[in-house]
Structure formats: C-alpha cells, structure tokens
Amino acid sequence: MKIIADTGKCVGAGQCVLTEPALFDQSEDDGTVVVLNRTPEGELVEKAREAAHVCPSQALSLEE
C-alpha cells in the first residue's frame, strides 16, 4: 500500500494526525498534511485506511 496526499485539497483539519501520528504530520507553514511513512505495514495499514476515510477534504488516497 502507498499513501498519496493531495496537499492542494488538504484543508489542514488534522484528522489524519489525530488518527495516526506515526504516519502523518502537518506543515508548520500552512497546516497541510505531511506523510511521514508513505508505505505503511502491519497495523498501520488499517490506520492509513481510517485516516483516508475521516479526511474531510478527501486529500488522502491509498494505492493498493
């Protein structure tokens, strides 16, 4: 799996960071998503799916 983040869509809500801080952070400049681990494994795969699901701007997508 690969996490793809569209920073142009991101509104900086931070739901991804709250879901899994090991995978996501926010830019200090504008609050948009920063992916810390683009290819999660194990239990982080499910957390990546959850983060993509709760993202209010649908800025996260997953490539299986």
PyMOL Python script that loads the backbone (N, CA, C, O; Angstrom):
from pymol import cmd

cmd.read_pdbstr("""\
ATOM      1  N   MET A   1       0.828  -1.174   0.000  1.00  0.00           N
ATOM      2  CA  MET A   1       0.000   0.000   0.000  1.00  0.00           C
ATOM      3  C   MET A   1       0.876   1.243   0.000  1.00  0.00           C
ATOM      4  O   MET A   1       1.955   1.268   0.591  1.00  0.00           O
ATOM      5  N   LYS A   2       0.381   2.275  -0.680  1.00  0.00           N
ATOM      6  CA  LYS A   2       1.072   3.557  -0.716  1.00  0.00           C
ATOM      7  C   LYS A   2       0.071   4.657  -0.407  1.00  0.00           C
ATOM      8  O   LYS A   2      -1.037   4.668  -0.943  1.00  0.00           O
ATOM      9  N   ILE A   3       0.464   5.582   0.459  1.00  0.00           N
ATOM     10  CA  ILE A   3      -0.379   6.726   0.813  1.00  0.00           C
ATOM     11  C   ILE A   3      -0.057   7.865  -0.146  1.00  0.00           C
ATOM     12  O   ILE A   3       1.107   8.211  -0.351  1.00  0.00           O
ATOM     13  N   ILE A   4      -1.099   8.440  -0.727  1.00  0.00           N
ATOM     14  CA  ILE A   4      -0.948   9.581  -1.613  1.00  0.00           C
ATOM     15  C   ILE A   4      -1.716  10.751  -1.004  1.00  0.00           C
ATOM     16  O   ILE A   4      -2.906  10.644  -0.709  1.00  0.00           O
ATOM     17  N   ALA A   5      -1.015  11.866  -0.820  1.00  0.00           N
ATOM     18  CA  ALA A   5      -1.631  13.056  -0.235  1.00  0.00           C
ATOM     19  C   ALA A   5      -1.675  14.178  -1.259  1.00  0.00           C
ATOM     20  O   ALA A   5      -0.663  14.508  -1.877  1.00  0.00           O
ATOM     21  N   ASP A   6      -2.844  14.758  -1.432  1.00  0.00           N
ATOM     22  CA  ASP A   6      -3.021  15.895  -2.319  1.00  0.00           C
ATOM     23  C   ASP A   6      -3.066  17.150  -1.457  1.00  0.00           C
ATOM     24  O   ASP A   6      -4.117  17.506  -0.924  1.00  0.00           O
ATOM     25  N   THR A   7      -1.925  17.818  -1.324  1.00  0.00           N
ATOM     26  CA  THR A   7      -1.873  18.993  -0.452  1.00  0.00           C
ATOM     27  C   THR A   7      -2.711  20.150  -0.992  1.00  0.00           C
ATOM     28  O   THR A   7      -3.064  21.062  -0.245  1.00  0.00           O
ATOM     29  N   GLY A   8      -3.027  20.115  -2.272  1.00  0.00           N
ATOM     30  CA  GLY A   8      -3.901  21.136  -2.842  1.00  0.00           C
ATOM     31  C   GLY A   8      -5.336  21.026  -2.342  1.00  0.00           C
ATOM     32  O   GLY A   8      -6.054  22.023  -2.278  1.00  0.00           O
ATOM     33  N   LYS A   9      -5.749  19.821  -1.990  1.00  0.00           N
ATOM     34  CA  LYS A   9      -7.093  19.587  -1.453  1.00  0.00           C
ATOM     35  C   LYS A   9      -7.146  19.735   0.066  1.00  0.00           C
ATOM     36  O   LYS A   9      -8.197  20.045   0.627  1.00  0.00           O
ATOM     37  N   CYS A  10      -6.021  19.517   0.726  1.00  0.00           N
ATOM     38  CA  CYS A  10      -5.975  19.476   2.185  1.00  0.00           C
ATOM     39  C   CYS A  10      -6.387  20.823   2.786  1.00  0.00           C
ATOM     40  O   CYS A  10      -5.921  21.878   2.354  1.00  0.00           O
ATOM     41  N   VAL A  11      -7.272  20.767   3.792  1.00  0.00           N
ATOM     42  CA  VAL A  11      -7.716  21.983   4.477  1.00  0.00           C
ATOM     43  C   VAL A  11      -7.069  22.137   5.856  1.00  0.00           C
ATOM     44  O   VAL A  11      -7.393  23.073   6.587  1.00  0.00           O
ATOM     45  N   GLY A  12      -6.168  21.239   6.212  1.00  0.00           N
ATOM     46  CA  GLY A  12      -5.441  21.359   7.469  1.00  0.00           C
ATOM     47  C   GLY A  12      -6.252  21.034   8.713  1.00  0.00           C
ATOM     48  O   GLY A  12      -5.967  21.553   9.793  1.00  0.00           O
ATOM     49  N   ALA A  13      -7.255  20.184   8.572  1.00  0.00           N
ATOM     50  CA  ALA A  13      -8.098  19.830   9.717  1.00  0.00           C
ATOM     51  C   ALA A  13      -7.355  18.980  10.747  1.00  0.00           C
ATOM     52  O   ALA A  13      -7.708  18.989  11.926  1.00  0.00           O
ATOM     53  N   GLY A  14      -6.335  18.251  10.313  1.00  0.00           N
ATOM     54  CA  GLY A  14      -5.525  17.467  11.239  1.00  0.00           C
ATOM     55  C   GLY A  14      -6.102  16.132  11.666  1.00  0.00           C
ATOM     56  O   GLY A  14      -5.573  15.494  12.576  1.00  0.00           O
ATOM     57  N   GLN A  15      -7.172  15.703  11.028  1.00  0.00           N
ATOM     58  CA  GLN A  15      -7.779  14.426  11.410  1.00  0.00           C
ATOM     59  C   GLN A  15      -6.838  13.251  11.165  1.00  0.00           C
ATOM     60  O   GLN A  15      -6.861  12.271  11.910  1.00  0.00           O
ATOM     61  N   CYS A  16      -6.018  13.343  10.137  1.00  0.00           N
ATOM     62  CA  CYS A  16      -5.067  12.268   9.847  1.00  0.00           C
ATOM     63  C   CYS A  16      -4.036  12.146  10.966  1.00  0.00           C
ATOM     64  O   CYS A  16      -3.695  11.040  11.385  1.00  0.00           O
ATOM     65  N   VAL A  17      -3.542  13.282  11.445  1.00  0.00           N
ATOM     66  CA  VAL A  17      -2.552  13.283  12.523  1.00  0.00           C
ATOM     67  C   VAL A  17      -3.155  12.711  13.802  1.00  0.00           C
ATOM     68  O   VAL A  17      -2.505  11.949  14.518  1.00  0.00           O
ATOM     69  N   LEU A  18      -4.383  13.080  14.077  1.00  0.00           N
ATOM     70  CA  LEU A  18      -5.069  12.550  15.265  1.00  0.00           C
ATOM     71  C   LEU A  18      -5.302  11.050  15.132  1.00  0.00           C
ATOM     72  O   LEU A  18      -5.259  10.327  16.127  1.00  0.00           O
ATOM     73  N   THR A  19      -5.546  10.579  13.927  1.00  0.00           N
ATOM     74  CA  THR A  19      -5.773   9.155  13.696  1.00  0.00           C
ATOM     75  C   THR A  19      -4.488   8.356  13.873  1.00  0.00           C
ATOM     76  O   THR A  19      -4.494   7.303  14.511  1.00  0.00           O
ATOM     77  N   GLU A  20      -3.384   8.851  13.310  1.00  0.00           N
ATOM     78  CA  GLU A  20      -2.116   8.116  13.429  1.00  0.00           C
ATOM     79  C   GLU A  20      -0.907   9.040  13.266  1.00  0.00           C
ATOM     80  O   GLU A  20      -0.452   9.281  12.148  1.00  0.00           O
ATOM     81  N   PRO A  21      -0.392   9.555  14.384  1.00  0.00           N
ATOM     82  CA  PRO A  21       0.762  10.458  14.321  1.00  0.00           C
ATOM     83  C   PRO A  21       2.051   9.799  13.831  1.00  0.00           C
ATOM     84  O   PRO A  21       3.009  10.501  13.506  1.00  0.00           O
ATOM     85  N   ALA A  22       2.096   8.470  13.771  1.00  0.00           N
ATOM     86  CA  ALA A  22       3.277   7.795  13.222  1.00  0.00           C
ATOM     87  C   ALA A  22       3.295   7.870  11.697  1.00  0.00           C
ATOM     88  O   ALA A  22       4.340   7.668  11.079  1.00  0.00           O
ATOM     89  N   LEU A  23       2.143   8.161  11.086  1.00  0.00           N
ATOM     90  CA  LEU A  23       2.046   8.236   9.631  1.00  0.00           C
ATOM     91  C   LEU A  23       1.952   9.660   9.099  1.00  0.00           C
ATOM     92  O   LEU A  23       2.407   9.943   7.991  1.00  0.00           O
ATOM     93  N   PHE A  24       1.363  10.557   9.887  1.00  0.00           N
ATOM     94  CA  PHE A  24       1.046  11.890   9.379  1.00  0.00           C
ATOM     95  C   PHE A  24       1.496  12.993  10.335  1.00  0.00           C
ATOM     96  O   PHE A  24       1.557  12.812  11.552  1.00  0.00           O
ATOM     97  N   ASP A  25       1.806  14.133   9.740  1.00  0.00           N
ATOM     98  CA  ASP A  25       2.088  15.354  10.484  1.00  0.00           C
ATOM     99  C   ASP A  25       1.482  16.498   9.678  1.00  0.00           C
ATOM    100  O   ASP A  25       0.893  16.277   8.620  1.00  0.00           O
ATOM    101  N   GLN A  26       1.629  17.710  10.181  1.00  0.00           N
ATOM    102  CA  GLN A  26       1.130  18.876   9.466  1.00  0.00           C
ATOM    103  C   GLN A  26       2.258  19.865   9.237  1.00  0.00           C
ATOM    104  O   GLN A  26       3.127  20.036  10.092  1.00  0.00           O
ATOM    105  N   SER A  27       2.241  20.510   8.092  1.00  0.00           N
ATOM    106  CA  SER A  27       3.233  21.517   7.745  1.00  0.00           C
ATOM    107  C   SER A  27       3.137  22.693   8.708  1.00  0.00           C
ATOM    108  O   SER A  27       2.041  23.148   9.035  1.00  0.00           O
ATOM    109  N   GLU A  28       4.275  23.177   9.155  1.00  0.00           N
ATOM    110  CA  GLU A  28       4.280  24.353  10.025  1.00  0.00           C
ATOM    111  C   GLU A  28       3.891  25.606   9.258  1.00  0.00           C
ATOM    112  O   GLU A  28       3.428  26.580   9.852  1.00  0.00           O
ATOM    113  N   ASP A  29       4.075  25.590   7.938  1.00  0.00           N
ATOM    114  CA  ASP A  29       3.764  26.761   7.125  1.00  0.00           C
ATOM    115  C   ASP A  29       2.268  26.991   6.949  1.00  0.00           C
ATOM    116  O   ASP A  29       1.767  28.090   7.189  1.00  0.00           O
ATOM    117  N   ASP A  30       1.558  25.942   6.524  1.00  0.00           N
ATOM    118  CA  ASP A  30       0.133  26.130   6.213  1.00  0.00           C
ATOM    119  C   ASP A  30      -0.788  25.073   6.813  1.00  0.00           C
ATOM    120  O   ASP A  30      -1.993  25.102   6.564  1.00  0.00           O
ATOM    121  N   GLY A  31      -0.249  24.145   7.594  1.00  0.00           N
ATOM    122  CA  GLY A  31      -1.080  23.142   8.256  1.00  0.00           C
ATOM    123  C   GLY A  31      -1.491  21.973   7.391  1.00  0.00           C
ATOM    124  O   GLY A  31      -2.235  21.104   7.845  1.00  0.00           O
ATOM    125  N   THR A  32      -1.023  21.930   6.144  1.00  0.00           N
ATOM    126  CA  THR A  32      -1.409  20.818   5.273  1.00  0.00           C
ATOM    127  C   THR A  32      -0.668  19.544   5.657  1.00  0.00           C
ATOM    128  O   THR A  32       0.350  19.572   6.349  1.00  0.00           O
ATOM    129  N   VAL A  33      -1.204  18.444   5.190  1.00  0.00           N
ATOM    130  CA  VAL A  33      -0.710  17.121   5.547  1.00  0.00           C
ATOM    131  C   VAL A  33       0.726  16.888   5.064  1.00  0.00           C
ATOM    132  O   VAL A  33       1.112  17.287   3.965  1.00  0.00           O
ATOM    133  N   VAL A  34       1.491  16.233   5.926  1.00  0.00           N
ATOM    134  CA  VAL A  34       2.826  15.746   5.592  1.00  0.00           C
ATOM    135  C   VAL A  34       2.809  14.252   5.888  1.00  0.00           C
ATOM    136  O   VAL A  34       2.542  13.848   7.020  1.00  0.00           O
ATOM    137  N   VAL A  35       3.088  13.436   4.892  1.00  0.00           N
ATOM    138  CA  VAL A  35       3.105  11.984   5.092  1.00  0.00           C
ATOM    139  C   VAL A  35       4.496  11.589   5.579  1.00  0.00           C
ATOM    140  O   VAL A  35       5.495  11.848   4.908  1.00  0.00           O
ATOM    141  N   LEU A  36       4.550  10.963   6.744  1.00  0.00           N
ATOM    142  CA  LEU A  36       5.822  10.561   7.347  1.00  0.00           C
ATOM    143  C   LEU A  36       6.274   9.182   6.870  1.00  0.00           C
ATOM    144  O   LEU A  36       7.468   8.883   6.846  1.00  0.00           O
ATOM    145  N   ASN A  37       5.306   8.347   6.492  1.00  0.00           N
ATOM    146  CA  ASN A  37       5.601   6.979   6.047  1.00  0.00           C
ATOM    147  C   ASN A  37       4.647   6.651   4.911  1.00  0.00           C
ATOM    148  O   ASN A  37       3.484   6.332   5.158  1.00  0.00           O
ATOM    149  N   ARG A  38       5.110   6.722   3.690  1.00  0.00           N
ATOM    150  CA  ARG A  38       4.238   6.518   2.524  1.00  0.00           C
ATOM    151  C   ARG A  38       3.858   5.063   2.285  1.00  0.00           C
ATOM    152  O   ARG A  38       2.894   4.790   1.569  1.00  0.00           O
ATOM    153  N   THR A  39       4.591   4.133   2.865  1.00  0.00           N
ATOM    154  CA  THR A  39       4.322   2.712   2.634  1.00  0.00           C
ATOM    155  C   THR A  39       4.175   1.975   3.974  1.00  0.00           C
ATOM    156  O   THR A  39       5.070   1.233   4.378  1.00  0.00           O
ATOM    157  N   PRO A  40       3.048   2.183   4.655  1.00  0.00           N
ATOM    158  CA  PRO A  40       2.862   1.550   5.958  1.00  0.00           C
ATOM    159  C   PRO A  40       2.710   0.039   5.861  1.00  0.00           C
ATOM    160  O   PRO A  40       2.310  -0.500   4.828  1.00  0.00           O
ATOM    161  N   GLU A  41       3.034  -0.622   6.947  1.00  0.00           N
ATOM    162  CA  GLU A  41       2.892  -2.073   7.032  1.00  0.00           C
ATOM    163  C   GLU A  41       2.203  -2.428   8.338  1.00  0.00           C
ATOM    164  O   GLU A  41       2.102  -1.607   9.249  1.00  0.00           O
ATOM    165  N   GLY A  42       1.731  -3.670   8.414  1.00  0.00           N
ATOM    166  CA  GLY A  42       1.122  -4.174   9.641  1.00  0.00           C
ATOM    167  C   GLY A  42      -0.109  -3.391  10.049  1.00  0.00           C
ATOM    168  O   GLY A  42      -0.960  -3.074   9.218  1.00  0.00           O
ATOM    169  N   GLU A  43      -0.199  -3.082  11.329  1.00  0.00           N
ATOM    170  CA  GLU A  43      -1.390  -2.400  11.864  1.00  0.00           C
ATOM    171  C   GLU A  43      -1.515  -0.973  11.336  1.00  0.00           C
ATOM    172  O   GLU A  43      -2.602  -0.398  11.387  1.00  0.00           O
ATOM    173  N   LEU A  44      -0.431  -0.391  10.833  1.00  0.00           N
ATOM    174  CA  LEU A  44      -0.504   0.961  10.290  1.00  0.00           C
ATOM    175  C   LEU A  44      -1.290   1.026   8.989  1.00  0.00           C
ATOM    176  O   LEU A  44      -1.772   2.094   8.613  1.00  0.00           O
ATOM    177  N   VAL A  45      -1.424  -0.098   8.299  1.00  0.00           N
ATOM    178  CA  VAL A  45      -2.222  -0.129   7.073  1.00  0.00           C
ATOM    179  C   VAL A  45      -3.675   0.225   7.393  1.00  0.00           C
ATOM    180  O   VAL A  45      -4.293   1.023   6.687  1.00  0.00           O
ATOM    181  N   GLU A  46      -4.207  -0.359   8.438  1.00  0.00           N
ATOM    182  CA  GLU A  46      -5.593  -0.064   8.824  1.00  0.00           C
ATOM    183  C   GLU A  46      -5.746   1.376   9.284  1.00  0.00           C
ATOM    184  O   GLU A  46      -6.768   2.007   9.014  1.00  0.00           O
ATOM    185  N   LYS A  47      -4.744   1.900   9.973  1.00  0.00           N
ATOM    186  CA  LYS A  47      -4.775   3.304  10.407  1.00  0.00           C
ATOM    187  C   LYS A  47      -4.741   4.239   9.199  1.00  0.00           C
ATOM    188  O   LYS A  47      -5.390   5.285   9.213  1.00  0.00           O
ATOM    189  N   ALA A  48      -3.999   3.881   8.162  1.00  0.00           N
ATOM    190  CA  ALA A  48      -3.966   4.689   6.937  1.00  0.00           C
ATOM    191  C   ALA A  48      -5.344   4.696   6.276  1.00  0.00           C
ATOM    192  O   ALA A  48      -5.804   5.732   5.797  1.00  0.00           O
ATOM    193  N   ARG A  49      -5.988   3.550   6.254  1.00  0.00           N
ATOM    194  CA  ARG A  49      -7.349   3.470   5.685  1.00  0.00           C
ATOM    195  C   ARG A  49      -8.316   4.338   6.482  1.00  0.00           C
ATOM    196  O   ARG A  49      -9.139   5.051   5.908  1.00  0.00           O
ATOM    197  N   GLU A  50      -8.212   4.272   7.799  1.00  0.00           N
ATOM    198  CA  GLU A  50      -9.082   5.077   8.665  1.00  0.00           C
ATOM    199  C   GLU A  50      -8.847   6.570   8.428  1.00  0.00           C
ATOM    200  O   GLU A  50      -9.800   7.342   8.335  1.00  0.00           O
ATOM    201  N   ALA A  51      -7.580   6.974   8.332  1.00  0.00           N
ATOM    202  CA  ALA A  51      -7.258   8.383   8.104  1.00  0.00           C
ATOM    203  C   ALA A  51      -7.825   8.872   6.774  1.00  0.00           C
ATOM    204  O   ALA A  51      -8.365   9.975   6.695  1.00  0.00           O
ATOM    205  N   ALA A  52      -7.705   8.057   5.734  1.00  0.00           N
ATOM    206  CA  ALA A  52      -8.260   8.430   4.431  1.00  0.00           C
ATOM    207  C   ALA A  52      -9.777   8.568   4.524  1.00  0.00           C
ATOM    208  O   ALA A  52     -10.364   9.447   3.893  1.00  0.00           O
ATOM    209  N   HIS A  53     -10.400   7.710   5.299  1.00  0.00           N
ATOM    210  CA  HIS A  53     -11.864   7.731   5.456  1.00  0.00           C
ATOM    211  C   HIS A  53     -12.345   8.981   6.201  1.00  0.00           C
ATOM    212  O   HIS A  53     -13.376   9.553   5.846  1.00  0.00           O
ATOM    213  N   VAL A  54     -11.607   9.404   7.226  1.00  0.00           N
ATOM    214  CA  VAL A  54     -12.064  10.536   8.044  1.00  0.00           C
ATOM    215  C   VAL A  54     -11.604  11.891   7.512  1.00  0.00           C
ATOM    216  O   VAL A  54     -12.016  12.926   8.037  1.00  0.00           O
ATOM    217  N   CYS A  55     -10.765  11.905   6.490  1.00  0.00           N
ATOM    218  CA  CYS A  55     -10.269  13.170   5.951  1.00  0.00           C
ATOM    219  C   CYS A  55     -11.430  13.986   5.372  1.00  0.00           C
ATOM    220  O   CYS A  55     -12.073  13.548   4.418  1.00  0.00           O
ATOM    221  N   PRO A  56     -11.708  15.180   5.944  1.00  0.00           N
ATOM    222  CA  PRO A  56     -12.874  15.943   5.492  1.00  0.00           C
ATOM    223  C   PRO A  56     -12.751  16.484   4.066  1.00  0.00           C
ATOM    224  O   PRO A  56     -13.763  16.748   3.416  1.00  0.00           O
ATOM    225  N   SER A  57     -11.528  16.649   3.580  1.00  0.00           N
ATOM    226  CA  SER A  57     -11.354  17.188   2.230  1.00  0.00           C
ATOM    227  C   SER A  57     -11.000  16.117   1.205  1.00  0.00           C
ATOM    228  O   SER A  57     -10.760  16.418   0.035  1.00  0.00           O
ATOM    229  N   GLN A  58     -10.968  14.858   1.657  1.00  0.00           N
ATOM    230  CA  GLN A  58     -10.624  13.729   0.795  1.00  0.00           C
ATOM    231  C   GLN A  58      -9.277  13.947   0.098  1.00  0.00           C
ATOM    232  O   GLN A  58      -9.115  13.650  -1.086  1.00  0.00           O
ATOM    233  N   ALA A  59      -8.313  14.479   0.870  1.00  0.00           N
ATOM    234  CA  ALA A  59      -6.976  14.754   0.338  1.00  0.00           C
ATOM    235  C   ALA A  59      -6.091  13.526   0.361  1.00  0.00           C
ATOM    236  O   ALA A  59      -5.024  13.525  -0.254  1.00  0.00           O
ATOM    237  N   LEU A  60      -6.512  12.473   1.059  1.00  0.00           N
ATOM    238  CA  LEU A  60      -5.717  11.247   1.152  1.00  0.00           C
ATOM    239  C   LEU A  60      -6.339  10.158   0.304  1.00  0.00           C
ATOM    240  O   LEU A  60      -7.553   9.954   0.311  1.00  0.00           O
ATOM    241  N   SER A  61      -5.486   9.464  -0.424  1.00  0.00           N
ATOM    242  CA  SER A  61      -5.931   8.276  -1.151  1.00  0.00           C
ATOM    243  C   SER A  61      -4.900   7.187  -0.948  1.00  0.00           C
ATOM    244  O   SER A  61      -3.753   7.454  -0.591  1.00  0.00           O
ATOM    245  N   LEU A  62      -5.323   5.961  -1.178  1.00  0.00           N
ATOM    246  CA  LEU A  62      -4.471   4.809  -0.966  1.00  0.00           C
ATOM    247  C   LEU A  62      -4.351   4.019  -2.266  1.00  0.00           C
ATOM    248  O   LEU A  62      -5.341   3.755  -2.948  1.00  0.00           O
ATOM    249  N   GLU A  63      -3.138   3.657  -2.582  1.00  0.00           N
ATOM    250  CA  GLU A  63      -2.873   2.833  -3.756  1.00  0.00           C
ATOM    251  C   GLU A  63      -2.501   1.452  -3.257  1.00  0.00           C
ATOM    252  O   GLU A  63      -1.454   1.265  -2.638  1.00  0.00           O
ATOM    253  N   GLU A  64      -3.358   0.493  -3.527  1.00  0.00           N
ATOM    254  CA  GLU A  64      -3.125  -0.886  -3.026  1.00  0.00           C
ATOM    255  C   GLU A  64      -2.155  -1.624  -3.900  1.00  0.00           C
ATOM    256  O   GLU A  64      -1.843  -2.784  -3.634  1.00  0.00           O
TER     257      GLU A  64
END
""", "prot")
cmd.dss("prot")
cmd.show_as("cartoon", "prot")
cmd.util.cbc("prot")
cmd.orient("prot")
